[in-house]
Amino acid sequence: MRANRRRVAMLAALVSVLACSPADEPPPGTTPVADSRAGAPGIGDTDFPQDGNGGYDVTHYDLAIDYTPATKRLDGVTTVRAAATQELSSFNLDLTGLDVREVAVDGSPATFSRKGDELTVRPGGVIGEGAPFTVRVTYSGMPKPAKDSANLGTYGFIPTADGAFVASEPNGSKTWFPNNDHPADKATFDFAITVPEGLTALANGEMAGQPTTAGGKTTYRWREGHPMATYLATATLGKFDLRTGTTATGIPNLAAADPKYKSSLDSLYTLSGEITDHWATVFGPYPFSSTGGVVDDYAAGYALENQTKPLYGGFDPDETIIAHELAHQWFGNSLTVKRWKDLWLNEGFATYAEWLWSEHKGRKSAEATFQELRKRPENDPMWQYPPGRAKPDDLFNSSVYTRGGMTLHALRKEIGDDTFFALLRTWAAEHRHGNVTTEQFTALAERLSGKELDALFDAWLHQPRRPA
């Protein structure tokens, strides 16, 4: 009897311990309790619920990729430095396609799973709230670009005959590296891009040392030390002619052009320098350490304001589009939207910059452009699309650009040139390298002007009709 009592006591103790274990499976017939320590699979943008991820904030990406155009194979190792914003038993990274071979957290192997565009990582132990951590992902495969039938067409990592055209807005960075793919989480970047000898690899920021060649391959290292949204990251590569130097005010300037567009190299270099320096007098100091642009032989039909290196897809850019993309270095890149619905803060500002450039060059004034557009009939589609609420299924609608720019001119007319241009400089200075919302801009406009502007912004940004 004594032995039996001892066995019963041991079993009772074991049951008690197991009942307290957080890893215990729930009894049959009960509903599993969600793990509150799991990072959310989205960052919280209701229009793009699966974009980005919750539970952590990225501080730095270290990307090492080896790409072979002949086979279209990419081998990559991405190291992400982040800080937990809650206790984390697991967290997600955004990654589409590509095969993940290994994941490590703080140097220790971690388990992982895939579902759609989500890579879920489970470290060996819970990461404490506020704790820094590092995750290293080893992966490979053939990148497949994203497609948007409404506006953009093809974007992300796009293979070309001699390399790749990499333009990722709005959420195409996950086609070539694992990340927190939403503009609300900005970080600094290091790139090590290895390509067959004879090709050039271009990324954001400035080159960190000279390229190194071994075994028929060349590695280019670039560093962007200013915070950057993932959609602005690029690793465009192929055959390029380069021109380097500085703008008149001393900002490093790099222009690159596919040999097919060699004739545009000098104009791209000259205009990029001239326009960057001019915008610094209008919007405030240039927010980055270099400027320039890249023309690639891929018929994208669009340009993208990749941070420090705007990318022009298969055409010779004129000064209007260069002025647009370089204005984005302030409005879109340094000041980045926190939610995609506020995209007019990027595109409306860059469109208005086109009109300001024309005005600066003594051509058509911004007022003349505004009045010309104002004459569009009431049934014009632009008036039915309020740009202050960019639609997720039609994000890059022309109204976000044109009516967004008109909003700024209507504001300029209401508050006067002195206050308006002071507003642009203050807006760029107060939120330098940060994230912004429409509400912040309208509040600043009212503060600097001393006027109540709700009716103006409501009419131009939020109503599905032509403003009276």
N, C-alpha and C positions, 0 to 999 in steps of 0.2 A: 504493500500500500504506500509506503514512503516513496519508493521509486516512481510510482504512478502519479503521486501528488506533485513531485518535482517536475515530471514531464509536462503535466498540465500547466504548472506555473511558467515554465519556459515557453510553452506555446502561447500562453496569454501575453507574455512580455513581447514575444516576436510579433504577434498581431498588433499590439499597441504601437510598436516602432514602425511597422509597415504602414499603418493607418496614417501616420504623420508624414510620410514621404511624399514630397511634391511630385515625384516621378511616377507615383502609383497610378495604375489604370483604374478608371472609374468602374464601379460595379456594373454588371450587365443590366441593361434596361434604363440606365440613367444617362443624362445629357452631359457630355464633357464640358468642363469649365474652361473658357478661353484663357490662355496664358497672358496676363496683363503685362508681362515683361517682354513680350514679343514686339519688336518694332513694326509699325504699320507699313503695309505694302504701298502706300501712297503718302505724299508729303502734305496733302490737305487741300489741294486745288480742286474744287468741286467740278470744274469743267474737264479736268484731266485726272480723274481719281486714281489711276494707276501710275502716273508719272511721279518720279521722285520716291522717297521713302521716309518714314518717320523713325524717331528714336535716336537719331544721331545727327551731327553736323560735321561735314567734311572740311578739313583745313588744307589738305594738299593731296594731289594726285602725282604719282610717279609712273609714267607710262614707258614701257620698253616693248616696241613692236618690231617685228621682222616681216617684211612683205615682199613677195616675189610676184611681179606682174604676170609672168609667163604662166604661172599656175593659179594665180589669184588666191594664194594661200597666205594667211596671216597667222603668225605665232606671236603671242603676247603674254606679258606679265605686267599686271597693273597692281600697284601698291597704293592703298588708300589710307591716309592718316585722318582720323576723325576723333570726335569727342562724343560720348554718350549723353543724350539729353534726358535719359531715364534709365532705370535698370534694364539691361538687355539680356534676355536668354537666347534671342535670335534676332536677326535683322536681315533686311533685303538689300540687294543691289539690282539695278536695272541692266539687263543684258539680253539681247535677242539673237537667236542663232548661236553659232560658235560653240565649241565643245569645251567644257570646263574639266580640266584634269585634276586640279589640286587647289585647295583653299587652306590658308593658314591664318590664324588670328594671333597676333603678338608672338609669332614664330612657332606656334603649336598647331598641329593639324586640326582642322575643323570639319565637321560633317556639313553637307550641303545638299540641296535639292533644287529642281527646276520646275517651274510652272509658268507657261507663257513667257512673258518678258521678265519674270521675277526669278532672281537667284537668291534663295534663302540660305543664310549661313547660320550654323549653330556652333558657337564656340564651346570649348571644353568646360567653361564655367561662366557664371553670370558676370557681365560687365557692369560695374557700379555706375550709378548716375554721376555724371560729371567726369568720369574717368576717360583719359585718352586711350585709344587703341589703334592698332594697325591691322589691316586685312590685306593679304596678298593672294591674288587670283592668277593662276596659270591656265591659259586657254589657247585654242587654235581653231582654224577652220577657214571657210570662204565667206567673207562678209557679204551680206545681202542688204542692199539699201532699202530704205523705207519709201513708201509711195503715198501721195496725197492727191486724190483726183480733183479736189475742189480748187486748189490754187497753185501748189508748189510743184507737183509732178514728183520727181525722184529726188531724194535727199538722204543724207547720212554718208556712209563710206561707199563711194561709187567707183568701182574698178574702171580704169581706162586702158587704152592700148599700151601705154608706156608707164602706167602707174595708178594713181587714184586721185579723184576729185573729192574733197572731204568738206561738205557743207551740211551742218547738222540741225539747223533750226527747223521745227521747234524741239523735237525729241529724238533726234537721230544719232546722238552720241552713243547710245546703247548698241548701235550696230557694229561698233568697233572696240569699245572698252567698257567694262563694268563700272557703274557710277551711280550717283544720286542725280538722275537726269531730270532736273527741274531748275529753272533760273533762280529760285528762292535760296538755293544752297550753292554759294560761290566758293571757289578755292583757288589756290595757286597751283601751278603745274610745272613739272619737269618732263621732257620728252627725250627718249633715245630711239631714233628711227633708223632701222637698218634696211638698206636697199641694195640691189645689184650695183656694182661699180659702174659709174658713168651716169647714174641718175642723181637727182637732187631731192632732198626731203625738206619741206618747209613747214614750220609749226609756229605757234604764237610766241611772242616775246623776242628775245635776242639769242643768238647762238652762244652756247656755253662751251668755249674752246673750239679748236679746229676739227673738222671731220677726220675720222680715222678709217683707214682701209686695210683689210686683211682678208685673205681667202676669197678674193673676188667680190667682196661686199664692203660697203661704206656705211658708217654709222654717223648720223648727224644728231647733235644734242642741242636742244633749245630749252629756254627757261622763261616762263611768264611769272614774274614775282608779284604781280598785282592780282587781286581776286578776279575770277572769271567764271561766268556761267558755262556749264558743260556744252551748251549748244554752240558756243563760240570757239570751241577747241577744234583745231585742224591738224591734219598730218598729210597735207596735199603733196604728192610726189610724182616725179616723172622727169622729163627733159626740160630744162629751163635755161634761158639766158637771164643773167642777173645784172643789176646796176645798184651800187650802194654808194652812200655818201651821207650828207646831212641836209636838213632844210636850212633856209636862210637864218633861222634863229638857233640852229645847232641841234635839232632833234634828229637822231639817226633815222635814215630813210632807206628802205630796201624795196626795189621793184623787181618783179620776176615775170617773165612771159615765156610761154611755150614758143619754140622756134617758129611755128606757123604765124604767131602774132608778134614777131620780133620788131616789126615796124612801130608797134604801140609802146615799146619798152620805155623810150625816152620821154614820151608825153605822159605816160603813167607816172614815171618818177618825178617829172617836173611839176605836174599838176598836184600830185599827192603832197609834195612839199609845200607848194604855194597855198593850197587849200587848208592843210593842217595849221599852218602858221596864221592864216586869216581867222579860222574858227577860234583859235586861242584868244584873239582880240575881241571876239563876240561872246563866246561862251565861258571864257576863263581859261586858265592854264591847261595845256594838254595833259590828260590824266595818265598817260602811259610813257614808256621809255623809248619807243620807236614807232615809226609810221611806215606807210608804203602800200603795196597791193600786189596781187597775183592774177595774171590772166592765164587760164588753162584752156587746152583744146578739148573741152567737153561742152557740148551744146546744152547747157542747163536751162538757158532761157531766163536766168536770174543772176543776181549778185548777192553776196552775203557779207555782212560786216565783221567777219572773223576778227577777234581782238588783235589789234596791231597790224593785221594783214587781210584787208578786205579781198574777197575772192570773186573774180568775174568769169562767168562760165561761157566761154566760146564766143566772145565778141570783144571788139575794141571799145573800152568804156570812154564815153565823153565826159566833159567836166561836170555836167549835171549829175550823173550817177556817181561819179567820184565824190562830189560834194555831199551827196546823200549818204554814202557809206561811211565817209569820214566824220560826218556829224554824229553818226551812231556811236563813235568812240566815246562821246560824251553821253548821248541819250540812247541807252540800250546796253552799252558795254560797261561804262563806269557807273551810270545809274541804270539799274536793271529791274525790270518789272518783278514784283513779288507774286503776281497772279497774271495768267495769260489774258484775262479779260481786259486788262489795262494796256494792251499792246499799242494803243494810240500814243502812249507816252514815248514809245520808240519810233513808230512809223509816221505819226503825225508830225513829230518834231523834225525828223529827217526830211520829210517832204517839205515842210516849211523852210528848212535850210536850203533846199533847192531854189526856192523863191527869193530867199535872202541873197544867195550867191548871184542870181540874175540881177538883182537890184544893185549889188555891190559892183558888178561889172558894167553897170550903166545900160542894161537892157530892159526887159519888161519889169516893172515894179511889182512888189508883192500885192499892192492894192489892185493893180490892173488884173493880175491873175485871179485874185479873190473875186472881183466883180464879174469877170468872165465866167467863172464857175458858178457864181451866184445866180446867173441867168438860166441855169438848167431848169427845165420844167418840173413842176411839182411831182409828176409821175416818174421822174428819173430814179433808178434804183438806189442811187446814193442817198436820197432823202429817206428811204425806207429802212436803211441800215444804220442805227445809232452807233457811232464808233466807240463810245465810252463803254460799250458792253460787247467786246469782240466775241463772236459766236464760235464755239469749239469746232463746229463742222464747216466753218467758213472763216477761219481765223484771219487770213490775209486778204479779206475783201478790200476792194479799192477804196471804199468809204473810210476804212481805218486810216488809210494814207491821206486821201484828199480832203475828206471832211474833217479829219483830225488836224490837218494843216490849216484848214479854214477856221477851226476853233481858235487856234493861236492868233490868227490875224484879227478875228473878231475881238479877242481879248486885247490885242495891241491897240486897236481903235478905241476900245473902251477906257483903257487906263493910261494911254499915251506912251510914246516911244521911250522916254527916260525910265519910267517905271517898268515897262515891259522888258527892256534889255537888262535892267538891273535884276529883274525877276529871273531871267534865264541864267545869269551868272550866279545868283544866290542859290537857285535850285541845283545847279551843277556842283557848287562848292559844299553846300550843306549835306548832300547825300553822296559825295564822292566815294566810289567803290562800294556803294550800298545797294539796297533794294527799295523800291518806291511804289506808291499807289496813287491813283487819281485823287483820292481824298487829301493826300498830303500836298499835292500840287495846287489844288483849288484853295486849300487853307492858306498856303504861302502867298498866292496871288491876292487873296483878300487882305492878308496882313500887310503886305507891302503897298498895296494900292489904297487901303483904307476904305474900300468899297465892298458892298454886298453883291456878290457875283453869282449867286445860286441860279438866278433866272437865265443868265447867259450860258453857263455851263450846262444847265439842264436842256436848253433849247438846242445847243450844238452837239452835245455828246449823248443825250439820253432819249430824245424824242424821235419817233419814226416819221418825221415830216420835215419839210423845209422850214427853217427858222423864219419867223415873220420879219 
